[in-house]
């Protein structure tokens, strides 16, 4: 996963975010085309030539149980075929509907400290089994090049590394109605866009900044903060970035 070098604002990322089919899918979901987009990163996994060690699963949700209803839907713009063994997104099928019951019967978990931002909640192994005992099962999502994968942020999910030598290439992009954002958030989001700073999965809240690895190496030597290619600031880009109103 890439979040450094201000990659969230490279022109090719913004070109992907402004694809008609992507915006139309989220517009249909939310019932409006007046949307904000997240300043999220990407994943580009190249063949390693060796078998990668499996990472420890980190099953989690990205929406606090203290929020009511669907507040954030996450998205993956998939650029390469992604099969069952190619690494990528795993979801706990059926977990979304059980979240209210889980937090009602596990009241001590609300407010439990995790390493993530306020809407991030990680599950212990015994808590994962609670969902499995109620018929939920972990499912590896597969997709073709050009597919758009969407999931509710209240769905338990995590990633796995590939066991094949296939390329994985995705852009993470979430869209929510601009009306969800406060005036202060819109101002902050516009300023972060001007500074070319990345944030989180959330388009209208949780603007925790990603400023690590700001300087990238240049081919001729040295370091720079400049993007490889600046985004073209069309009206659509500026509206999605919260820079100008709809």
Backbone bond lengths (Angstrom), bond angles and torsions (degrees), N, CA, C in turn:
res aa  C-N    CA-C-N  psi(-1)  N-CA   C-N-CA  omega(-1)  CA-C   N-CA-C  phi
1 X - - - 1.454 - - 1.524 109.10 -
2 X 1.313 116.05 136.27 1.458 121.77 -177.43 1.525 110.25 -115.46
3 X 1.337 114.34 122.63 1.458 120.28 176.87 1.526 111.52 -130.94
4 X 1.328 117.45 -6.66 1.454 121.12 -179.38 1.515 112.93 -88.58
5 X 1.331 114.71 -179.25 1.475 122.67 176.58 1.527 113.06 58.42
6 X 1.353 116.89 23.48 1.474 122.25 178.25 1.532 111.87 57.86
7 X 1.313 115.86 28.83 1.465 119.97 -174.95 1.528 112.12 -61.03
8 X 1.332 116.22 -22.17 1.469 119.78 -178.89 1.524 112.68 -60.14
9 X 1.331 116.92 -18.46 1.467 119.84 -176.44 1.530 112.99 -118.14
10 X 1.324 117.08 13.60 1.461 118.62 173.40 1.536 109.26 -62.61
11 X 1.312 116.32 149.96 1.461 120.77 -175.55 1.530 112.13 -58.45
12 X 1.338 118.07 -40.04 1.468 119.20 -177.41 1.527 111.49 -66.09
13 X 1.347 117.03 -30.09 1.460 119.92 176.14 1.527 110.06 -67.59
14 X 1.326 115.98 -44.65 1.465 119.42 179.26 1.529 111.42 -67.69
15 X 1.322 117.35 -33.04 1.468 119.22 175.72 1.529 110.59 -62.54
16 X 1.330 116.40 -39.83 1.467 120.07 177.89 1.526 110.73 -66.62
17 X 1.323 116.48 -41.93 1.468 120.42 -178.49 1.526 112.76 -63.72
18 X 1.323 116.69 -28.13 1.467 119.77 -175.58 1.527 112.96 -98.86
19 X 1.327 117.45 11.93 1.462 120.38 174.35 1.533 109.53 -60.84
20 X 1.319 116.23 134.79 1.467 120.61 -177.75 1.525 112.22 -55.22
21 X 1.333 116.16 -45.74 1.459 119.58 -176.35 1.515 113.38 -63.02
22 X 1.330 116.46 -33.89 1.463 120.63 179.03 1.524 109.98 -69.17
23 X 1.319 116.01 -50.08 1.466 120.14 -178.75 1.527 110.86 -63.77
24 X 1.329 116.82 -39.86 1.467 120.14 -179.87 1.529 111.58 -62.02
25 X 1.328 117.01 -37.37 1.467 120.01 179.70 1.525 110.92 -64.33
26 X 1.326 116.46 -44.87 1.462 119.43 179.58 1.524 111.33 -71.77
27 X 1.327 117.48 -34.02 1.464 120.35 177.15 1.529 110.49 -63.00
28 X 1.325 116.68 -40.31 1.465 120.95 177.41 1.523 110.50 -65.65
29 X 1.319 115.88 -40.66 1.462 121.08 -179.26 1.528 111.76 -62.07
30 X 1.340 115.92 -46.10 1.464 120.72 -174.42 1.526 113.49 -93.08
31 X 1.320 117.46 -12.95 1.451 119.94 -178.53 1.509 113.99 77.66
32 X 1.329 117.47 20.96 1.463 122.32 177.26 1.519 109.42 -157.30
33 X 1.335 116.02 148.05 1.464 119.42 174.64 1.520 111.37 -101.70
34 X 1.315 117.31 8.40 1.470 122.21 175.40 1.523 107.51 -90.33
35 X 1.316 115.53 87.17 1.460 122.45 -168.78 1.521 112.81 -119.70
36 X 1.320 114.66 155.66 1.462 122.94 166.25 1.524 107.56 -110.23
37 X 1.336 116.38 152.74 1.459 120.62 178.47 1.522 109.66 -118.68
38 X 1.318 116.18 150.14 1.462 121.14 177.78 1.523 110.65 -73.23
39 X 1.325 115.52 152.31 1.470 121.49 173.49 1.525 107.47 -97.56
40 X 1.325 114.77 69.27 1.460 122.02 -172.53 1.523 110.45 -103.05
41 X 1.319 116.74 171.23 1.454 121.81 -174.64 1.519 113.63 -98.45
42 X 1.325 116.18 -149.47 1.456 121.62 -176.65 1.519 110.14 -146.25
43 X 1.326 115.60 171.43 1.455 122.38 174.87 1.518 107.90 -128.44
44 X 1.324 116.04 127.70 1.465 121.08 177.39 1.518 107.17 -137.16
45 X 1.337 116.10 101.15 1.456 122.16 -176.57 1.521 109.13 -108.85
46 X 1.328 116.50 116.13 1.460 122.18 -179.42 1.527 110.65 -93.20
47 X 1.343 117.84 155.65 1.467 119.76 174.72 1.520 110.66 -55.60
48 X 1.316 116.09 132.68 1.461 119.95 -176.10 1.519 112.78 -94.76
49 X 1.339 116.83 -17.75 1.460 119.58 -175.28 1.510 112.65 82.12
50 X 1.326 117.04 -9.43 1.462 121.95 178.40 1.525 108.22 -135.32
51 X 1.322 115.02 166.64 1.461 120.01 176.14 1.518 109.14 -79.56
52 X 1.319 116.39 123.06 1.459 120.43 -179.39 1.523 110.36 -78.89
53 X 1.332 117.37 139.12 1.467 118.83 175.87 1.524 110.13 -66.73
54 X 1.326 116.26 139.89 1.458 119.87 178.81 1.528 110.29 -67.85
55 X 1.306 115.54 137.74 1.457 120.23 177.43 1.525 109.62 -82.92
56 X 1.322 115.56 156.49 1.458 120.35 176.32 1.528 109.17 -68.75
57 X 1.326 118.54 126.01 1.466 119.57 179.56 1.527 111.38 -58.70
58 X 1.317 116.47 145.50 1.457 121.01 175.55 1.530 109.02 -129.50
59 X 1.347 117.49 66.19 1.460 120.60 -178.43 1.523 110.89 -58.39
60 X 1.323 115.81 131.48 1.463 119.98 -174.41 1.520 110.72 -156.72
61 X 1.313 115.41 170.29 1.454 122.74 168.09 1.519 107.23 -122.79
62 X 1.328 116.26 160.69 1.462 120.88 -178.39 1.524 112.48 -116.78
63 X 1.331 116.62 22.77 1.464 120.94 174.25 1.513 109.02 -137.86
64 X 1.317 116.74 126.61 1.456 122.50 -179.19 1.526 111.14 -60.90
65 X 1.336 117.69 141.35 1.471 120.09 175.06 1.523 112.43 -65.72
66 X 1.318 117.12 -13.16 1.462 120.36 178.13 1.525 111.87 -78.38
67 X 1.324 117.72 -13.15 1.466 121.40 174.52 1.525 108.70 -88.24
68 X 1.308 116.16 141.28 1.460 120.48 -179.36 1.521 111.07 -100.14
69 X 1.329 116.06 137.01 1.456 120.86 175.75 1.515 113.30 76.02
70 X 1.314 114.83 -179.56 1.463 121.43 -179.66 1.527 109.37 -76.90
71 X 1.318 116.27 116.39 1.455 121.85 -177.15 1.523 113.06 -114.12
72 X 1.322 116.42 -19.79 1.469 119.89 -178.01 1.528 109.15 -152.85
73 X 1.319 116.05 133.41 1.465 122.62 175.19 1.520 107.28 -121.80
74 X 1.316 116.01 122.31 1.460 120.76 -176.63 1.523 111.07 -88.50
75 X 1.322 115.38 154.34 1.447 119.57 -177.41 1.514 113.39 -138.39
76 X 1.325 115.13 147.65 1.460 123.01 172.57 1.519 107.91 -123.19
77 X 1.324 116.65 124.32 1.461 122.79 172.13 1.519 106.01 -93.79
78 X 1.314 116.69 109.89 1.461 122.27 -170.03 1.527 111.21 -94.50
79 X 1.339 117.35 124.56 1.464 121.96 -173.65 1.523 114.31 -105.37
80 X 1.340 118.21 -9.45 1.465 121.45 -177.74 1.521 109.01 -143.19
81 X 1.347 117.84 150.67 1.468 119.44 178.52 1.522 110.84 -53.69
82 X 1.320 116.14 136.57 1.455 120.99 -176.25 1.525 108.87 -132.87
83 X 1.333 115.55 104.27 1.453 121.17 -175.81 1.516 113.26 -95.88
84 X 1.337 116.65 -172.97 1.468 121.23 -175.65 1.523 113.98 -61.28
85 X 1.353 117.72 -28.78 1.460 120.99 -176.84 1.530 112.96 -106.96
86 X 1.327 116.97 9.21 1.468 120.22 -172.87 1.524 114.77 -90.59
87 X 1.314 117.72 7.32 1.452 119.13 -177.92 1.515 110.91 77.89
88 X 1.324 115.64 163.47 1.452 118.68 178.20 1.508 113.13 127.65
89 X 1.330 114.96 -148.96 1.460 121.79 -169.31 1.529 112.94 -80.07
90 X 1.328 115.59 132.45 1.455 122.76 169.16 1.523 108.02 -120.23
91 X 1.317 116.38 136.45 1.464 120.90 178.01 1.525 109.39 -124.29
92 X 1.318 115.72 152.40 1.458 121.30 174.27 1.525 107.71 -92.56
93 X 1.333 116.10 99.22 1.468 121.20 -177.37 1.528 110.40 -60.95
94 X 1.325 115.24 130.29 1.455 120.80 178.76 1.510 114.90 90.15
95 X 1.335 117.60 -6.11 1.469 119.92 -174.59 1.523 113.09 -72.57
96 X 1.326 117.32 -29.57 1.466 120.06 -175.05 1.525 111.34 -58.52
97 X 1.324 116.57 -47.25 1.470 120.23 -177.21 1.526 112.41 -68.22
98 X 1.338 116.75 -22.75 1.462 120.09 -177.70 1.524 113.45 -90.32
99 X 1.336 117.64 -7.76 1.467 119.80 -176.57 1.527 113.06 -57.99
100 X 1.346 120.15 -45.58 1.475 118.42 178.67 1.528 112.61 -57.88
101 X 1.346 116.66 -42.50 1.466 120.24 179.37 1.520 110.78 -65.41
102 X 1.348 116.43 -40.90 1.465 119.37 -179.34 1.520 110.70 -59.65
103 X 1.320 117.52 -50.03 1.462 119.67 -175.91 1.527 112.06 -73.14
104 X 1.339 117.30 -24.04 1.462 120.17 175.68 1.517 110.70 -71.17
105 X 1.334 116.72 -36.98 1.466 121.18 -178.31 1.524 112.59 -92.59
106 X 1.323 117.22 -5.86 1.466 122.19 177.22 1.524 108.48 -127.64
107 X 1.325 115.73 58.10 1.467 120.51 -172.90 1.527 112.89 -60.49
108 X 1.322 117.16 -27.03 1.459 119.70 -179.25 1.515 113.81 -70.00
109 X 1.337 117.01 -11.86 1.465 119.36 -178.55 1.523 112.17 -80.92
110 X 1.338 117.88 -25.43 1.465 120.30 -177.89 1.523 109.30 -67.77
111 X 1.306 115.22 126.39 1.452 120.49 -177.16 1.516 113.73 88.82
112 X 1.347 116.69 -2.74 1.464 119.43 178.27 1.519 109.56 -61.83
113 X 1.294 116.84 132.62 1.463 120.21 -177.23 1.523 110.33 -68.42
114 X 1.320 115.10 136.79 1.456 121.87 172.63 1.516 107.09 -130.13
115 X 1.330 116.28 175.70 1.469 118.57 -179.80 1.511 111.92 -83.22
116 X 1.330 118.07 -1.81 1.459 120.86 -175.21 1.513 113.35 -100.39
117 X 1.342 116.34 -177.50 1.458 121.23 177.97 1.520 111.15 -71.40
118 X 1.328 117.21 -179.27 1.464 121.76 -168.75 1.518 113.62 -60.75
119 X 1.330 118.74 -29.13 1.459 120.53 -179.11 1.517 112.73 -92.44
120 X 1.300 118.19 0.64 1.470 121.55 -179.59 1.522 108.73 -91.73
121 X 1.331 116.25 131.13 1.460 120.66 176.32 1.516 108.81 -135.95
122 X 1.335 116.51 122.67 1.456 121.76 179.10 1.523 111.79 -99.24
123 X 1.336 115.82 143.78 1.465 121.56 -176.60 1.526 111.23 -102.50
124 X 1.342 115.53 139.18 1.452 120.99 172.52 1.533 109.68 -76.55
125 X 1.319 116.13 162.47 1.469 120.65 -177.28 1.524 111.63 -58.09
126 X 1.331 117.00 -41.27 1.467 120.06 180.00 1.523 111.30 -64.76
127 X 1.330 116.50 -30.67 1.466 120.55 179.45 1.528 110.98 -74.79
128 X 1.322 116.36 -33.62 1.464 120.08 174.30 1.529 109.43 -62.91
129 X 1.324 116.65 -41.57 1.468 120.68 179.44 1.523 111.16 -62.92
130 X 1.333 117.95 -31.62 1.474 121.68 177.52 1.524 110.03 -57.62
131 X 1.317 116.79 -41.91 1.463 120.93 178.69 1.530 110.92 -70.53
132 X 1.332 116.42 -41.05 1.468 119.85 -179.85 1.525 111.20 -63.97
133 X 1.319 117.12 -35.73 1.463 121.12 178.57 1.528 112.00 -65.96
134 X 1.311 116.61 -17.55 1.465 121.74 179.97 1.523 111.92 -104.91
135 X 1.327 115.49 20.76 1.460 120.60 172.16 1.510 116.02 94.38
136 X 1.314 118.07 -0.52 1.468 120.01 178.40 1.524 109.69 -77.51
137 X 1.318 116.32 153.05 1.458 119.98 178.29 1.524 110.47 -144.66
138 X 1.326 115.06 147.54 1.459 120.79 179.16 1.522 109.09 -76.74
139 X 1.316 115.95 131.82 1.468 122.14 -175.61 1.521 109.47 -128.10
140 X 1.336 116.83 126.64 1.465 121.62 174.77 1.531 108.49 -82.92
141 X 1.322 116.19 120.91 1.462 121.40 -179.57 1.527 109.22 -78.41
142 X 1.319 117.27 130.32 1.465 122.08 175.06 1.522 108.81 -112.83
143 X 1.329 115.84 153.83 1.467 119.30 -175.86 1.517 110.29 -158.58
144 X 1.329 115.24 158.46 1.456 122.28 175.24 1.528 109.79 -101.24
145 X 1.324 115.79 164.78 1.464 120.24 176.56 1.525 109.32 -59.40
146 X 1.318 116.28 131.97 1.453 121.07 -178.99 1.512 114.36 93.76
147 X 1.333 117.25 -6.23 1.462 120.23 178.74 1.525 111.06 -76.53
148 X 1.315 115.10 152.43 1.462 122.96 174.35 1.522 107.73 -115.34
149 X 1.322 116.82 122.96 1.463 122.81 -179.77 1.527 108.34 -105.09
150 X 1.320 116.94 127.17 1.459 121.66 178.71 1.519 109.91 -123.27
151 X 1.334 116.22 142.09 1.461 119.85 172.34 1.528 109.80 -150.27
152 X 1.329 113.91 146.24 1.457 122.80 178.02 1.527 108.65 -65.32
153 X 1.326 117.63 135.39 1.467 120.71 -178.45 1.520 112.63 -66.44
154 X 1.335 117.23 -10.91 1.468 121.11 175.57 1.529 111.82 -86.73
155 X 1.320 117.36 1.13 1.462 122.12 177.75 1.524 109.90 -86.56
156 X 1.323 117.62 129.75 1.466 120.27 176.10 1.525 108.94 -63.79
157 X 1.327 116.38 132.71 1.464 119.77 -177.37 1.523 110.48 -156.98
158 X 1.330 115.61 164.72 1.464 122.96 174.21 1.518 108.09 -167.29
159 X 1.320 117.13 179.54 1.468 122.73 -178.81 1.519 110.58 -113.39
160 X 1.327 115.74 161.61 1.457 120.95 170.30 1.525 108.70 -135.91
161 X 1.329 116.21 155.77 1.461 120.56 179.39 1.528 108.93 -83.92
162 X 1.348 117.90 157.06 1.468 120.30 -178.46 1.523 112.39 -74.84
163 X 1.332 115.35 152.03 1.467 120.95 170.36 1.523 110.03 -110.07
164 X 1.339 117.07 7.99 1.463 123.13 176.38 1.527 108.97 -111.61
165 X 1.326 116.08 -179.53 1.461 121.68 177.36 1.533 110.55 -108.25
166 X 1.305 117.04 30.77 1.460 121.35 178.69 1.525 111.34 -91.17
167 X 1.318 115.49 150.50 1.463 120.92 177.82 1.523 109.41 -73.60
168 X 1.322 116.19 139.25 1.466 120.65 168.67 1.519 107.87 -116.18
169 X 1.323 116.69 126.30 1.463 121.56 -179.11 1.518 108.86 -139.81
170 X 1.328 116.51 116.28 1.462 121.10 -179.79 1.520 109.86 -143.47
171 X 1.322 115.43 155.28 1.459 123.08 168.40 1.520 106.95 -115.76
172 X 1.330 116.14 133.46 1.456 120.92 176.35 1.524 108.58 -89.48
173 X 1.323 117.38 127.87 1.462 120.73 -177.96 1.520 110.17 -149.39
174 X 1.315 115.78 126.44 1.459 122.42 177.05 1.525 108.50 -123.01
175 X 1.319 115.75 143.47 1.462 121.34 179.61 1.529 108.49 -129.95
176 X 1.323 116.78 137.92 1.461 121.95 173.64 1.522 108.68 -136.73
177 X 1.334 117.68 161.02 1.463 119.76 179.28 1.527 111.90 -59.14
178 X 1.319 116.05 137.61 1.463 120.54 178.27 1.521 110.92 -59.98
179 X 1.326 116.71 -26.36 1.465 120.85 -179.76 1.523 112.69 -67.36
180 X 1.336 118.00 -15.53 1.462 121.30 177.54 1.527 111.86 -72.49
181 X 1.321 118.14 -20.96 1.462 122.46 -173.57 1.524 111.33 -90.20
182 X 1.327 116.15 142.83 1.459 121.23 173.46 1.525 109.36 -79.32
183 X 1.331 116.00 166.43 1.464 120.36 177.84 1.524 110.81 -60.78
184 X 1.330 116.83 -38.70 1.470 120.41 -179.91 1.525 110.93 -64.94
185 X 1.331 116.73 -41.70 1.462 120.52 179.13 1.522 110.32 -64.16
186 X 1.323 117.29 -42.46 1.466 120.43 179.61 1.523 111.16 -61.45
187 X 1.331 116.41 -41.07 1.464 119.33 178.43 1.525 110.68 -64.78
188 X 1.340 115.90 -45.31 1.465 120.10 179.45 1.526 110.98 -62.96
189 X 1.328 117.00 -41.66 1.461 121.00 -178.70 1.522 110.51 -64.04
190 X 1.331 117.01 -42.12 1.456 120.37 177.78 1.517 112.10 -62.18
191 X 1.324 116.51 -39.47 1.464 120.70 178.71 1.528 110.90 -66.63
192 X 1.327 117.08 -40.13 1.465 120.54 178.20 1.523 111.08 -65.62
193 X 1.326 116.38 -35.64 1.466 119.53 175.30 1.526 110.19 -62.35
194 X 1.320 117.12 -45.79 1.466 120.89 179.32 1.522 111.25 -59.39
195 X 1.332 116.43 -35.40 1.463 121.41 -179.03 1.530 112.06 -86.47
196 X 1.345 116.17 -4.56 1.470 122.11 -179.52 1.530 111.33 58.49
197 X 1.332 115.29 48.89 1.461 121.64 -178.87 1.525 109.36 -110.58
198 X 1.327 116.50 137.27 1.450 121.77 178.68 1.516 112.19 -85.50
199 X 1.346 115.35 162.21 1.462 119.84 179.05 1.535 109.71 -132.51
200 X 1.340 117.14 -121.62 1.466 121.17 -173.18 1.530 110.40 -125.16
201 X 1.343 115.57 -168.45 1.466 120.34 175.91 1.527 112.04 -65.23
202 X 1.317 117.48 -22.88 1.461 120.86 -171.67 1.522 111.50 -84.58
203 X 1.346 118.24 125.83 1.464 120.32 177.46 1.524 113.78 -78.06
204 X 1.343 117.80 -30.41 1.468 120.60 -169.95 1.524 113.65 -116.79
205 X 1.310 118.38 10.27 1.465 122.22 -179.59 1.521 107.66 -164.82
206 X 1.341 115.50 178.91 1.470 120.32 176.74 1.529 112.02 51.69
207 X 1.313 116.45 50.64 1.466 119.87 -179.26 1.525 110.71 -83.26
208 X 1.325 115.37 53.37 1.457 120.79 174.74 1.522 107.60 -71.13
209 X 1.313 116.26 128.35 1.461 119.39 -169.87 1.518 112.67 -87.39
210 X 1.317 115.03 151.22 1.462 124.09 176.78 1.523 107.72 -114.77
211 X 1.341 115.85 101.59 1.469 120.08 -176.94 1.525 112.31 -120.24
212 X 1.328 117.55 10.49 1.460 119.22 177.02 1.526 109.86 -71.70
213 X 1.302 116.61 152.04 1.470 121.96 177.52 1.528 111.46 52.55
214 X 1.333 116.17 49.99 1.460 119.59 -179.70 1.522 111.86 -68.74
215 X 1.323 115.91 -32.23 1.462 120.15 -176.15 1.525 109.92 -94.81
216 X 1.315 116.81 125.84 1.461 120.36 177.75 1.528 109.59 -108.13
217 X 1.330 117.19 150.24 1.470 120.15 178.63 1.531 111.02 -68.04
218 X 1.308 116.59 145.06 1.461 122.18 174.10 1.525 109.27 -102.55
219 X 1.332 116.28 152.99 1.461 120.44 -177.36 1.521 111.68 -60.20
220 X 1.331 115.90 -37.03 1.462 119.14 -178.20 1.523 112.87 -84.22
221 X 1.319 116.47 5.32 1.451 120.62 -179.11 1.514 111.60 102.12
222 X 1.313 115.93 159.17 1.450 119.94 -179.11 1.517 112.17 87.00
223 X 1.318 114.89 179.13 1.452 121.85 -178.55 1.519 110.20 -124.28
224 X 1.323 115.97 153.49 1.461 120.23 179.44 1.518 109.87 -146.23
225 X 1.343 115.41 153.75 1.458 121.38 172.46 1.523 110.73 -94.91
226 X 1.325 116.60 -8.72 1.459 120.70 -176.52 1.531 111.03 -66.42
227 X 1.317 115.24 144.35 1.457 119.64 172.84 1.516 109.53 -71.91
228 X 1.314 116.16 155.91 1.460 119.68 174.80 1.523 110.23 -62.49
229 X 1.354 116.20 -40.56 1.461 121.34 174.99 1.517 108.81 -150.05
230 X 1.318 116.54 120.46 1.458 122.05 -178.87 1.535 110.97 -66.01
231 X 1.342 117.01 146.11 1.466 119.14 176.23 1.520 111.17 -68.96
232 X 1.320 115.85 148.64 1.465 120.84 174.89 1.525 107.21 -81.81
233 X 1.320 116.95 119.86 1.462 121.22 -172.46 1.530 111.18 -84.86
234 X 1.312 115.61 73.24 1.460 121.29 174.91 1.529 109.28 -74.42
235 X 1.329 117.01 167.95 1.463 120.03 176.54 1.524 110.98 -58.83
236 X 1.340 116.80 -39.54 1.458 120.01 -179.73 1.519 111.08 -63.48
237 X 1.321 117.11 -45.59 1.464 120.90 178.13 1.525 110.45 -59.14
238 X 1.319 117.03 -46.23 1.464 120.94 -177.49 1.523 111.84 -66.20
239 X 1.324 117.30 -34.17 1.468 120.26 177.16 1.524 110.78 -71.00
240 X 1.323 117.12 -44.29 1.466 120.52 177.96 1.522 111.68 -62.68
241 X 1.334 115.94 -30.47 1.461 121.39 -179.70 1.522 112.66 -82.83
242 X 1.335 117.36 -5.27 1.455 120.23 -178.18 1.509 113.95 78.00
243 X 1.326 115.46 12.25 1.466 120.41 -175.97 1.528 111.51 -79.83
244 X 1.330 117.46 -37.28 1.460 121.23 176.14 1.524 108.41 -129.22
245 X 1.329 118.23 152.44 1.472 120.42 -176.77 1.519 112.28 -79.17
246 X 1.312 115.38 161.40 1.461 121.13 172.45 1.530 109.23 -77.93
